[in-house]
C-alpha cells in the first residue's frame, strides 16, 4: 500500500530504498518484472552518472544518483533472488549477480578514466544479463500486460542509455560505435513508444501519460541528436541529463500503471 501511495510523488527506486526489507518480501510476478526492468535501467544510469562525475556535469546530483542506484541494485538483486520461482529466472539472476560483484568492485575504487574503461567492459554483459532476467520473468507470466510492463520498463533504460552515450561522447570518449549505438537506441525508443501508444489495453490515464512522453521525447531527441551533416558538434550534457530524467520519471509512472493491469 505504501508504494501505491508514494509512487506518483517520486521515483519507484527511491521508495524501495526507504522501505524495510520485510515490506518488500513476497513480490508478485508483475512487480518482479517491473523490478527486474529497473535493474536493467540502473546498469545504464550508473555509468551515465559515473561519466558525469568524471566530467564535472552536475556532479553533486550525479554522485547521489550513483550511490542510490548501486544501493538499490544490491537490494533488489537480493529480493529478486528470494522471490524467484523458476530455475531459468534463478540462473539468470546468478549470472547477473556474478557480473554485478565485479562491476561493484570498480565502482568502489577511485574515480578515473581507467575505472570508467573498466566499467564499460562490464556494460554490455551486465545489461544483457539483467535483460535476460526480465525476459525470463515475462515468459513465466505469459500475459500481454507482462509484455507491456517489459516494454514500458525498457523505455526507462533507453532514456538512461542515450544519456550515457551522450555523456561519453561529450567527454571526448573515442568509440566509433557510439553514434551507431545512440541511433539504434533512438529508433528502438520510437518504435516501442508507437507500440505502447497503439496498445488496446491502455487506460485513459496511460494514454495521456504516453502522449506527454511523446512531447518530451521530441525535446529530448532535439537535445541529444548529433550533427549528422559533419559540422562541428556542440554538446549540452547538462540539458540532456535533465531531459532524460523527465522521460525516465514519466515512463516509470506508466510502467507502474501497466503493472496494475497485470494483477
Secondary structure, DSSP 8 states (H G I E B T S, - for coil): -HHHHHGGGS-HHHHHHHS-GGGG-S--HHHHHHHHHHHHHHHHHHHHHHHHHHTTSSHHHHHHHHHHHHHHHHHHHHHHHHH--SHHHHHHHHHHHHHHHHHHHHHTS--SHHHHHHHHHHHHHHHHHHHHHHHHHHHHH--HHHHHHHHHHHHHHHHHHHHHHHHHHHTT---TTHHHHHHHHHHHHHHHHHHHHT-TT--HHHHHHHHHHHHHHHHHHHHH---TTS------HHHHHHHHHHHHHHHHHHHHHHHHHT-
